[in-house]
């Protein structure tokens, strides 16, 4: 049997993930079966199971890659002095969320699944940890430059600001997935005053 190149393997995983997300968005996670995902992917069951062991693994893969995609390229912001303002960073993050290939409703479904599914819960905690790690570093950098705090003060304040960022990101995801009247620009205007202005 010929070996599949890493690029081809990754392309197949993405194909399966896209098909699964379409099914999750249309049916909900609980109502989507592996048979639904197999049919939507256009692959055989054998081909699909060489890439994923089951629905939980697909869910966790999509959740991880979605969050990674939101923060891709943002690490360079940590090397700017000063880094962009918290409001500007929130604007960039919400733009990434709003333009992602994965509907925000899927992320909310993942949170719901994580309440009772240990595998998905582990992935959700991993995703949170990665996002918090970046936002903690960013907050430390912002507070010690444009925020006007000394190093010790910035160290003490950074975790709190990172948690605020996470809460606002989650609020944006939840509201944009559920509320017809929700508008991202209004949300960004409302939260602008929550961060130190420097």
Secondary structure, DSSP 8 states (H G I E B T S, - for coil): -----HHHHHHHHHHHHHHHHHHHHHH-TTT--HHHHHHHHTS-HHHHHTT-SSHHHHHHHHHHHHHHHHHTTGGGGGGSSS---HHHHHHHHHHHHHH-SS-HHHHHHHHHHHHH-HHHHHHHHHHHHHHHHHHHHHHHHHHHTTT---HHHHHHHHHHHHHHHHHHHHHHHHHHHH-TT--HHHHHHHHGGGS---
